C-alpha cells in the first residue's frame, strides 16, 4: 500500500499538471530524476521558454510555500542545468513553483530566495 503523503503528492502533481495545461503549457516530463542532483516535479514548455516547476502542497494550517527552501531550489537548479545539457538544449528557461493549498493553485514564475 502506498503511503498517504505519496498519494497526496501525486494528486497534487496531477492537479498542477491540469492547471498548467489549461494555461497553455505543454508538459514534457514529470518527476524527472537527475542522479545525485535531485528531482524536478514537472518540466513544461510555453512558447519558447522551458519551465522547471517545483510543486508544493499542503492541507494543514502550514502554508506549503514555506517548504520551498534554498536547498531544494539549488537541487532544482542543478537538475535543470543537467537536463538542458543532457538534451543539448540552448533556450530560455525559468525555475518556477506551483503552490497548491487545498484546490487553490498559485503559480510563481522565476523563483528566487
C-alpha positions in Angstrom: 0.0 0.0 0.0 1.3 3.4 -0.9 1.8 5.9 1.9 -0.7 8.7 2.2 1.8 11.6 1.8 2.9 10.0 -1.5 -0.7 9.6 -2.7 -1.4 13.3 -1.7 1.8 14.4 -3.5 0.8 12.5 -6.7 -2.7 14.0 -6.6 -1.2 17.5 -6.1 1.1 17.0 -9.1 -1.9 15.8 -11.2 -3.8 19.0 -10.2 -0.7 21.1 -11.1 -0.4 19.4 -14.5 -4.1 20.1 -15.3 -3.6 23.7 -14.2 -0.5 24.1 -16.4 -2.2 22.5 -19.4 -5.2 24.9 -19.0 -2.7 27.8 -19.0 -1.2 26.7 -22.3 1.9 24.8 -21.1 3.0 21.6 -22.8 4.1 19.0 -20.2 7.4 17.4 -21.3 8.3 15.4 -18.2 7.1 14.6 -14.7 9.3 13.5 -11.8 12.5 13.9 -13.8 15.3 12.5 -11.7 18.9 13.6 -12.3 21.1 11.1 -10.5 22.9 12.6 -7.4 21.4 16.0 -8.2 17.7 15.8 -7.4 14.2 15.6 -8.9 12.2 18.1 -10.9 8.4 17.6 -10.4 7.3 19.0 -13.8 9.2 20.1 -16.9 7.0 22.1 -19.2 7.3 24.4 -22.2 5.2 27.5 -23.0 6.1 29.3 -26.2 9.9 29.4 -26.4 10.6 29.1 -22.6 11.3 25.9 -20.7 9.9 25.8 -17.2 11.3 23.7 -14.4 8.5 23.5 -11.8 8.6 22.5 -8.2 5.2 21.6 -6.8 4.4 22.2 -3.1 1.1 21.3 -1.5 -0.5 21.1 1.9 -3.7 20.6 3.7 -2.9 21.7 7.2 -2.6 25.2 8.7 1.0 25.3 7.5 1.4 27.2 4.2 3.2 24.9 1.7 5.2 27.8 0.2 7.4 27.6 3.3 8.6 24.1 2.1 10.3 25.8 -0.8 13.8 26.1 0.7 17.1 27.3 -0.7 18.4 23.8 -0.6 15.5 22.5 -2.6 15.9 25.3 -5.1 19.6 24.5 -5.5 18.7 20.9 -6.4 16.1 22.0 -8.9 18.6 24.5 -10.5 21.4 21.9 -10.7 19.0 19.3 -12.1 17.7 21.8 -14.6 21.2 22.5 -15.9 21.9 18.8 -16.1 18.6 18.3 -18.1 19.4 21.0 -20.5 23.0 19.8 -21.0 21.9 16.1 -21.5 19.2 17.1 -24.0 21.6 19.6 -25.7 19.2 22.4 -25.3 20.1 26.1 -25.6 17.0 28.1 -24.8 15.4 30.4 -22.2 14.3 28.7 -19.1 12.6 29.5 -15.8 12.7 28.0 -12.3 9.1 28.1 -11.1 7.0 26.9 -8.2 3.4 25.8 -8.2 1.8 26.1 -4.7 -1.4 24.1 -4.0 -3.5 25.0 -1.0 -6.5 22.6 -1.0 -7.8 23.1 -4.5 -6.3 26.6 -5.0 -3.3 26.9 -7.3 -0.7 29.7 -7.2 1.9 29.8 -10.0 5.1 31.6 -9.1 7.4 32.2 -12.0 11.1 32.8 -11.7 11.5 31.8 -8.1 14.4 33.3 -6.2 15.2 33.3 -2.5 
